[in-house]
Amino acid sequence: MVTQATQHLDDIAKICEANAIHTVELVFVDTWGIPRAKRLPVRQFLKGAGFAVAIAPLMWNPRCGIEDTSLATVGDGLPDIHATADYDSFRVAGWEEGLGTVMCDLTDLHTHEAVPMASRAMLKRQLANFASEGMYPQLATELEFHLATANWEPLYNEIFCYSSDKATELEPIIGGIRHALLRTGIEVEASNSEYGPGQVEINLVYGPALKMADDTVLFKHIVRQVARQHGLNVTFMAKPYMNEAGNGMHVHQSLANAEGTNLFGIEDIEGPIPSSLMKRYLAGVLAHHKDLQLIATPTINGYKRLADYSFSPTQVTWGLDHRLVGVRSIVEGGAANRLEVRWAAADSNPYLVLTGCLAAGWHGLHEDLPLIDMVISDPHADDRWERLPGTIGEAVANFEAASFNREAFGDMFVTVFSEMQRLEIASFQAHVTDWELARYRDVI
């Protein structure tokens, strides 16, 4: 019998032959959103085997340090889970000759069900909810990053936001990134120098939610690989330099029907948001902004990015064409109507961020949630708006206590991710920082 998997593998075999692919990289992300992978010879990959991997990546810290959690303990032996290739995601790797790449889902070896910490599977579950009602989320991410020298100094120290001259100077690097993205099947809408030293933003073209999440993971990987080919470093760290702009990830989102019509573009009510569907979705997103703060800003460093007038939201707010709010609402574009959720840091896990946004929007569609007032002027000068957590400790407490998060991500994920974050906090609190040495060492 010819199965769908067999048909996929036959098609992939032809692509591999046409592109002289000899190796396939099977990619999954750990809980922090960092891509992990095994490379298989193409003949082995075409057998459809996938591979086993220890459960550790779903509970370790960003440096692969393993500490016990409710998911597993070192004493348990850290048993295997299985990485199964999603053949629909196969593409030629545009950053390396002879390489193919495919995203993997993480499943239990015995039940073959998604493991509780698998963020890609969480996103798939949310998409299935929308599909059951004939709605298909369409998204686009825009990420900022800093280019640095081999010694981690900014590639340049001045601010050249939108500079044509700086774009020309950077074109060998940024053009190389765009070319590698295009070869990998990732469409770029635009690129520009941003508001920090050595900072760049690249916007991806709107598309289906799962592909956009996959593309965002590969985008960050490709940016690093191309920069290294030029002898440069790259960081997506939320706040790599004091007193300079941090790195964010904005997520543009709307809902389409099976024919591709943007449902947010259908005007059926009066008011600043002329779409009742868009308005309900927005109400849900805002209702759970604080619940999702830990997902959007998952590192201790990220909370140093959040400051008034920094264009990094510090309050639960929305507006129309306004860049100091948490959700910017584009409502005069017809087919381009969308919500721009501006919360996330560039170092967040794209699957988790998108899952959270969609789960919140889904809640708004199915509950009669009130929509808070729209920001008209300066939100930071107005104490009406609810403030977001200013520290990761506050964000962990909010995340763990929210019943919404347990519905969106599952009990196990909420418990384990909270444990992982407390381990991070404890590690940081035990560390003697450069600030402490400079402040106290020679005077106290």
N, C-alpha and C positions, 0 to 999 in steps of 0.2 A: 504494500500500500504506500502511495506517495503522500507523505504528511506535509503540512505547512512548513515545518522545520526543514524537511528535506528540500522543498522547493526553494526556501530561503538560501540554504547552503549551496544549492546548484547555481543560483543567481550570484551569490557571493564568490563562488569559485571562478565564475567568468570575470567578475570585476578584478579579482586578484590576478588572474592570468593577464588581463588587459593592461594592468598597471604594475606588473612585475613585483607583486607583493609576495614577500617570502616570510614575513613575520606579522602576527596579529597581536596587538596589545589589548587585553581584556581588562577594562577599567571598572572599578567601583569606588565609591567615596566612603571614607570613615565618617564618624559622627560629626566631626568638625568641618566636613565638606572637602577635605584634602583628598585628591585623587590617589588611589593605590591601584596597583596593577600587577598582572603576570603577563609575560610575553610567551606566546606559543608559536612554534613553527607552523606555517600555514597548513601543512598536511595534518598536523595534530588538531588544529582548530577546526578544520573541515570535517573531522569525525564527530563533531558536536558534543565533545566531552565536558566542556567547562573545566572548573578546577575547585578543589577544596582549599579553604583558608581558615586559619584559627579565628575564633570569635573575638580575639583581642582588639582588632581595629575599631570595633563598635563601642569600646569602653576605655581605650587608652587616651593619653593626652596628646597634644599636637606634636610632641617630640618622641612619641611611641613609648612613653613610660607607662607601665601597667600597674594599676592598683586595684584592689578588690572592689567590686560593686555588686549590686543586687542581680546583675545580669550573669556574672560569673566571677569566680575567684581563681587566683593562681593555683591554689590547692586543688581545684577541680581539674586542673590540667589543660584548661582553655581549649575545649573541644572544637572540632571543625564545624563550619557551616559551608554551604556550597554557593559558588558564584556561577550563575547561569547567564549566558550571553543572550541579550535581547537583539535578535538578528535585524529587526527593523532599524536599529541604531547604527548598524555597520556603515563605515565610510572610510575612504582613503585618508590616511594621516598626511595633512598638507605640510607638516613641519619636518618630515623625515622621509627620505626615499625608501621605498620597499616595505613600508609599514602600513598596515591597516589598523583600525581601532574600532572597538565595539563596547558599549556600556553593558554592565552586568547587574542582575538582580540577585540579592542575597537571600537564600532559602535554607530552611532546616533540612538536614540530611535525611531525616526520617519521615517527616510529614510533607516535605516539599512545599510548605507554606512559607510566606515571607517571614523572616525573623523580626521580632518586635522593634528592633532598633534600625531597621532598614529604611532610610529616608526616601529613597526613590519609590519604594512600594507605598509609602504614606501618600506621596503625591498621586500615584496611580489610583489609590482608593478615592481621593477627593475628586479626581477627574471622572471616575465612574459614577459618582453621585450626580454630577452635572449632566453627564451623558444620558442618565436615566430619565432626565427631563428635557432632552433635546437641546442642551446647551454645551458649548465647547469653548472653554477659556482660551483666549488669545493673549499672548504676553510678549513683552520685550524688556530686556534688562539693559541698563547702562551702568557701566562700572568705571571707577577711577582707579588709577594706580600711579606709583612713583617710579620713575627710572633713576637708577643710581649707578655710580661707578663701582669698580671692583672692590673698593674700600667702603662702600655704602654711603658715600657722600652724594648729595643730590646732583643729578647730571648738570643742572644749572641752578643758580641761587635766586635769580630774579623771578618775578611773576610775569608770565607772558600769556595770559588767558586769551584764547581765540587768536593768537598772533599768527599772521600769515608767514612772517619771516621765520618764526620758530617752527611752524609746520614744515616749511621747506627744509630747514636744517635737520629736522627729525625724520624726514621722509624715508631715508634709507632703512631706518628701524621700523617706523610705524607703517610705512608702505609694505615692508617685509612681513609684518604681522597681518596686515589686511590680506595680502596675497596668500599666506599660509592658512588663514581662516577660510578664504574663498575655496581653496583647494580641498579643505576639509568639509565643505558643504555648509559653512556658516556665513550667512550674508551680513555684510556690514552696511549700516545706514550712513554713518559719518564718524570722523575722528577729529579731535582738536586738542591743543594744549589747554591745560586747565589752570585753576587758580592757585596752585602751589608750586614750589620750585621742583622742576623735573616731573611735574604731574601731567598726566594725559588721561583723556576720556575717550572711549570707543563705544559707540552705540550699535547694538545688533538690531536687525530687521525683525519686525513683528512676526509672530508665528505661533503654532500650537504649543501648549504649555509644557508638555513633556520634552519635546525637542528643544524648547528654549532652555529648560533646566539643564539638559545634557550639553547643549551648546555653551552654556555659561561655565560649566565645569571645564570643558575642553578649551574654552576661550582663555581662562586663567592659565592653563597649562601651556597653551601655545604662546601666549605673551611672554612667559618665562623662557621658553625654549628659544624663541627668536632673539630675545634680548641677550641671552647668553652667547648666542652665535656672534653677537657684536661686542662681546666682552663686558656686558653690563648686567647689573642686578635689577630685579623688579620686586616691589613689595605691594601687596594689596592690604597690608596692615592698616587698621582703621586710623591710627594717629601715629605715623612714624617719626614726625618731627614736631617739637614743641613750637607753639605760636604760628603754626602753618596749617593750611587746609588739610583736612583728613580725607580718607577715601570712602566713598559711599557706593551703594548699589540701589539705584532706583528701579522700581518694577512698574511698568505701564501695563494695564490690564483692562480687558473688556470681555464680553461674552458674545459668541456667534451662534447662529443656528446651523443646521446641517448644510444649508446652501451657502454658508459663509457670510450671511448678512450680520452686521454688527447690531446686536440687540440694544446696546446703549445708545444707538443713533435713532431709535424709534421714539419720537416725542409724543407723550400722551398725558402730560400733566403740566400745570403752570408752576412757575418758580425758577430759581436759579439752576436747579437740576431738572431738565424737562422730561427725563425718562424715569418712570416709576421703578423700573427694574434697576437702573443705575443708582437711584436714590436709596433703595432698600439694601443693595449690595454695599454701598458706601456706609450706611448706618451700621452694618455688621462689622465692617473693617474697623471703624472708629471705636465701636463698643469693645473691641478686643485688642486695641493697640497696646495697652499696658500689659495684658496677658502675654503678648507676643514679643515684648521687648527683649527678653533673653535670647530668643531665636534670632532676632534682627541684629542684636549686639551681643555676641556670645563670648567676647574676650574681656579681660580686665582692662586692657588698653583701650577698648572701644568707648568706654565711658568718658575718656578724656577728649574724645571727638565731639561729644554732645555739649554744645554751648550756645547760648542765645546769640543771634545774629551770625551764626556760622553756616547757615543753610542746612544744618543737621537738626532735625526737629527735637525740641525739648518739651513739647506740650501735645496734648491730644487735640488736634485742630484740622480743619479743612478749609479750602478756599477755591476760588476759580483760578485765574492765572496769577498765582501768588507763590513765591518760592520760600517763604518763611513758615509754611504750614506743613503738617504731616502728610496730608493727602491733597495733591493738586488735581483739580477736576477740569478736564478739557471738554467743554460742552458745545462748542460752536463749530465742531469739525465734521458733523454729520456722520459719515462712515468711519471717521477717525476719532469719534468720541471715546474717551477712556479716562481711567483714573490712574494717576501717577503716585504710587505709594513710595514715599521718600525716606522711610525709616532706616532701611538696612545698611549695615556696614559692608564694605566690599569683602571683608574676611569672613562673612557668614556662609552657611551651607545653603546653596540655592534651592535644593529640594525642600528643606525645612521652611525657608522663607516663603516659597510659593505655596507650600501646603498650608501654612498658617494664614496667608492672605485669602486663599480660596475657601478654607474652612470658615473663616470669619465672614466672608461674603455670602457663603451658603447659609450661614445662620441668619444673616440679615434678610435673605430672600424668604425665609420660612418663619420668621418671627416678626411681630409688630414692634420693631425697635425704634425708639425716637432718634431723629437725626439732630445732633447738636447744632447750634447756630454757626453760620458761616463767618469766617474771619474776613473783615473788610479792610482793616488798616494794619497796625503793628501788633501782632499777637503777644510779643514779649513785654509790651507796655501795659498789658491787660491781664489782671489777675483772675479773670473769669475762667480761663482755660486750665484744665487739669494738667499738673506737671508730671513728667515721666520720671522713673527712677533715676537717681543721679549716681548710683553705685551698682556694681554687679550683685552685691549682697541683697539689696532691695529687689532687684530684678529676679533673682533666684527665688526669693520668698513669694513674689507675685506669681511667678511661673508655676511653682509647686502647688500653690493654693487654688489655682483656677480650675474649676471643673471643666471649662471649655477646653483647656489644653489636654485633659485626659480623654476627652471625646475626639479631639483632632489628631493627637499623636499617639494615644494609648497610654495606659497606666504604667507599663514597664518603661517606656521611653521617658516619661515625665520623672519617674523615680530615679532612673539611672543617670539621665542628663543632669538632674539637680545634684546628685552625688558627685558626678564628674566636675561640676562647677565648684562645689565646695572643696574638693581636693585641689583645684586650681587656686582658689582663694587662700587655702592653707599654705600652699607652696609659695605663693607670692608674699604672704605675711611673714614667712620664715626667712625671706631673702633680704639681705642688707643691700640697699640700693645706692646708686651713685649720689642721689640727692641727700641721703642720710650722711654719707661720708663727707660731702662738701659742706653740709650744714653744721655738723657737730664735731668732726674728728679733731680739728686743730684748736677749737676754742672751749671745749667742755672737758 
